[in-house]
Amino acid sequence: MNSASSAFAIQRSLNDIEQEFDVIIIGGGITGISVAREAASRGLKTILLERGDFGSGTSAATTKYIHGGIRYLEQYDVAVVRESLRERRILALGAPHLVEQTRFIMPAWRWSKPPTALIGAGVLLYDTLAFDRNLHAPDSLRIPHPRWLSRSKLLAAVPWLDQSGLQGGFAYHDTLNVHPERLLLAYAKSAAAAGAVLLNHTRVTGFVSTSSDRLRIEGVAVTDVLSGRDYAITGKVVVNAAGPWIDKVLATLGKGTGVGVDRSKGVHILTRPLGGPGRVADAVFARAQSGRHVIVSPWMGKSFIGPTDTPIVGDESGVVVDPDDVTLILDTVNSTMAPTELKLTTDDVEMTTVGVRPLIRETTDDDGATQDEGTYSASRAHELYHHADHGVDNLWSIGGGKWTTGRATAEEMVDELFSNELKGVRSRPFDSRGAAAGGTFAWAEDAEPFITDAAMAMNEHGIPLHIGEHIARLYGTEWVRLDAIVQQNPDSAQQLSPNCNDIEAQVIFAVTDEGARTLSDIVDRRLVIGTIGSVSRELLERVAFIAGPLLAWDEATANEAVRREFDRRTVIATHWRTPVGGSSR
Ligand SMILES: Cc1cc2nc3c(=O)[nH]c(=O)nc-3n(C[C@H](O)[C@H](O)[C@H](O)COP(=O)(O)OP(=O)(O)OC[C@H]3O[C@@H](n4cnc5c(N)ncnc54)[C@H](O)[C@@H]3O)c2cc1C
């Protein structure tokens, strides 16, 4: 259907696993993908193994910000905030088509805790720590200093706020990660272009090792989840970047490492836009009298609200959104709204997301027990564990971290590999601080003129301007590939749904060039449609009809894929509406 693949294509092929790799990475979230990009770009023979799809773990469930984390200042976590602010700038310059500077409003009421003066001090400190925020930034990405908004200005910007006791608010900027799924994919594509082998749907089931008084890791055992076949992959060093599951991966060693993970559940809801359609452009960091906060973000014409932060005690494998999670978010946001505003109810919830935060356990124990103290104030720092310290050679694990700090963690990790197990291995010069993500139009340049030009060029081939803009914004320079697909097959310019600007050509590209292998891979992480609300059975059937032949699915396989994906989505959509003990549990 399409001719040569793009320079950034991700081709899922198990033929590539025979060689000995320098580094094997377990986990294809933002941490693992960033390590793969860094390692391959610096000349290492790299393979990454992800049991689901790239970015389908915690990295799929974020609040969608590349941010310093202003609230961590309350925990005096200045180092994490400073590192995150530095990364915020680096990531924004490296992919201007996929990020958006967003104004945040932090309202201050008479009863606010911390009190207004202290919030102000925090906002100022946040700004001071971001002293280099505009270095190399084009005008469109420049972040202004924060400022105080009077009560009337605040209400003009955020009309739904409770006015009683409202003093005004602080306005400051952070960076919206518009489509975290596609930004992660852009880094994956950079890794692939640098030679990394990236295998999604490939589960690591254990380690290949020799043992004397110490355990010497020589590779990993994997199962190709799609075929059920088992393989062994050998490499000089293994990096365990399995996020909240690093301890589960380590458990297969059959030997204690002292590394523990605390996990917390984070839920968001997608609702009608607070304040009315098209009226609210700012994100609001609203802290209720209960002390809980939510971030209300304008996203795709709706409000994206969350997160919760509740410790997970026991099994984290099937973490789902419960009725209590949604009630907590609704109660928190409703309590910050004016009495005259129509409160949000469960009927307004169009979609939910849920993720498991990986948090470093400060006091480690070997039994894997989860601390049951609060996780809200736990540090978001990352940590590299060198298991040589635990009697296991050639193995590292990465704990904690944020989406925002994935690149920095990866740089640190690969530096460590070159200083230890891969000492003497030839490296290539590469500086991820100044490197664009795959498909970026130009590093540190305003993407808008490029997007407009691309949309006009696509328009000459019959693609409406607004669809062309949608494609250029999502795919950057790879719009050319989508355009070529449409030229070869004009029907593929058709929109998949009137609710979204995605077109059929994106489904084709997802399979041929972006490693998508399931319907969820396509609609949830290559396209936008799965991230903005309900996906109908008809839509899944249409996607399967387009993708099926490219994936060598016969009719029965395609029907089964549709049935399973629709059932999976139905369970997610109804579970939190079902009282505890109800039938969908
Ligand atoms: C609700 C919520 C909101 C957040 N908001 C933000 C935000 O706005 N900004 C921000 O910077 N950070 C945010 N974070 C934090 C951020 O999302 C995480 O720190 C980050 O995504 C973790 O990435 P990771 O790659 O370490 O983990 P993951 O994304 O979970 O990746 C680990 C991967 O390992 C895979 N894996 C596990 N076991 C195996 C195995 N045996 N074999 C192969 N693969 C395996 C998993 O499938 C998974 O894909 C948020 C977190 C949550 C929960």
The ligand as an SDF file (V2000), in Angstrom:
LIG
                    3D

 53 58  0  0  0  0  0  0  0  0999 V2000
   -2.1630    9.8440   37.2860 C   0  0  0  0  0  0  0  0  0  0  0  0
   -0.7500   10.2010   36.9350 C   0  0  0  0  0  0  0  0  0  0  0  0
   -0.4740   11.4710   36.4380 C   0  0  0  0  0  0  0  0  0  0  0  0
    0.8390   11.7990   36.0910 C   0  0  0  0  0  0  0  0  0  0  0  0
    1.0740   13.0210   35.5250 N   0  0  0  0  0  0  0  0  0  0  0  0
    2.3260   13.3540   35.1450 C   0  0  0  0  0  0  0  0  0  0  0  0
    2.5610   14.5740   34.4670 C   0  0  0  0  0  0  0  0  0  0  0  0
    1.6410   15.3440   34.1560 O   0  0  0  0  0  0  0  0  0  0  0  0
    3.8510   14.8500   34.1250 N   0  0  0  0  0  0  0  0  0  0  0  0
    4.8790   14.0210   34.4340 C   0  0  0  0  0  0  0  0  0  0  0  0
    6.0160   14.3550   34.1410 O   0  0  0  0  0  0  0  0  0  0  0  0
    4.6840   12.8250   35.0490 N   0  0  0  0  0  0  0  0  0  0  0  0
    3.4310   12.4780   35.3960 C   0  0  0  0  0  0  0  0  0  0  0  0
    3.1900   11.2650   36.0020 N   0  0  0  0  0  0  0  0  0  0  0  0
    4.3090   10.3530   36.2500 C   0  0  0  0  0  0  0  0  0  0  0  0
    4.6910    9.6210   34.9740 C   0  0  0  0  0  0  0  0  0  0  0  0
    3.5330    9.2180   34.2670 O   0  0  0  0  0  0  0  0  0  0  0  0
    5.5110    8.3870   35.2750 C   0  0  0  0  0  0  0  0  0  0  0  0
    6.5570    8.7260   36.1350 O   0  0  0  0  0  0  0  0  0  0  0  0
    6.1370    7.8150   34.0070 C   0  0  0  0  0  0  0  0  0  0  0  0
    5.1720    7.6550   33.0050 O   0  0  0  0  0  0  0  0  0  0  0  0
    6.7670    6.4680   34.3260 C   0  0  0  0  0  0  0  0  0  0  0  0
    7.2860    5.9590   33.1360 O   0  0  0  0  0  0  0  0  0  0  0  0
    8.0090    4.5490   33.1400 P   0  0  0  0  0  0  0  0  0  0  0  0
    8.5220    4.3310   31.7830 O   0  0  0  0  0  0  0  0  0  0  0  0
    9.0040    4.5120   34.2490 O   0  0  0  0  0  0  0  0  0  0  0  0
    6.8520    3.5370   33.5250 O   0  0  0  0  0  0  0  0  0  0  0  0
    5.7230    2.9150   32.5580 P   0  0  0  0  0  0  0  0  0  0  0  0
    5.1870    3.9250   31.6360 O   0  0  0  0  0  0  0  0  0  0  0  0
    4.7510    2.1960   33.4040 O   0  0  0  0  0  0  0  0  0  0  0  0
    6.5420    1.8950   31.6890 O   0  0  0  0  0  0  0  0  0  0  0  0
    6.9690    0.6420   32.1980 C   0  0  0  0  0  0  0  0  0  0  0  0
    6.6380   -0.3760   31.1530 C   0  0  0  0  0  0  0  0  0  0  0  0
    7.2190   -1.6230   31.5230 O   0  0  0  0  0  0  0  0  0  0  0  0
    6.3980   -2.6230   30.9710 C   0  0  0  0  0  0  0  0  0  0  0  0
    6.6890   -3.9010   31.6180 N   0  0  0  0  0  0  0  0  0  0  0  0
    6.4310   -4.2630   32.8980 C   0  0  0  0  0  0  0  0  0  0  0  0
    6.8130   -5.5250   33.1070 N   0  0  0  0  0  0  0  0  0  0  0  0
    7.3430   -5.9800   31.9390 C   0  0  0  0  0  0  0  0  0  0  0  0
    7.9010   -7.2210   31.5220 C   0  0  0  0  0  0  0  0  0  0  0  0
    7.9820   -8.2700   32.3530 N   0  0  0  0  0  0  0  0  0  0  0  0
    8.3400   -7.3400   30.2410 N   0  0  0  0  0  0  0  0  0  0  0  0
    8.2520   -6.2930   29.3690 C   0  0  0  0  0  0  0  0  0  0  0  0
    7.7130   -5.1050   29.7210 N   0  0  0  0  0  0  0  0  0  0  0  0
    7.2750   -4.9450   30.9910 C   0  0  0  0  0  0  0  0  0  0  0  0
    4.9970   -2.1040   31.2180 C   0  0  0  0  0  0  0  0  0  0  0  0
    4.0520   -2.7070   30.3620 O   0  0  0  0  0  0  0  0  0  0  0  0
    5.1520   -0.6210   30.9960 C   0  0  0  0  0  0  0  0  0  0  0  0
    4.7450   -0.2010   29.6990 O   0  0  0  0  0  0  0  0  0  0  0  0
    1.8850   10.8780   36.3140 C   0  0  0  0  0  0  0  0  0  0  0  0
    1.6040    9.6060   36.8160 C   0  0  0  0  0  0  0  0  0  0  0  0
    0.2930    9.2590   37.0870 C   0  0  0  0  0  0  0  0  0  0  0  0
   -0.0180    7.8780   37.5720 C   0  0  0  0  0  0  0  0  0  0  0  0
  1  2  1  0
  2  3  1  0
  2 52  2  0
  3  4  2  0
  4  5  1  0
  4 50  1  0
  5  6  2  0
  6  7  1  0
  6 13  1  0
  7  8  2  0
  7  9  1  0
  9 10  1  0
 10 11  2  0
 10 12  1  0
 12 13  2  0
 13 14  1  0
 14 15  1  0
 14 50  1  0
 15 16  1  0
 16 17  1  0
 16 18  1  0
 18 19  1  0
 18 20  1  0
 20 21  1  0
 20 22  1  0
 22 23  1  0
 23 24  1  0
 24 25  2  0
 24 26  1  0
 24 27  1  0
 27 28  1  0
 28 29  2  0
 28 30  1  0
 28 31  1  0
 31 32  1  0
 32 33  1  0
 33 34  1  0
 33 48  1  0
 34 35  1  0
 35 36  1  0
 35 46  1  0
 36 37  1  0
 36 45  1  0
 37 38  2  0
 38 39  1  0
 39 40  1  0
 39 45  2  0
 40 41  1  0
 40 42  2  0
 42 43  1  0
 43 44  2  0
 44 45  1  0
 46 47  1  0
 46 48  1  0
 48 49  1  0
 50 51  2  0
 51 52  1  0
 52 53  1  0
M  END
$$$$
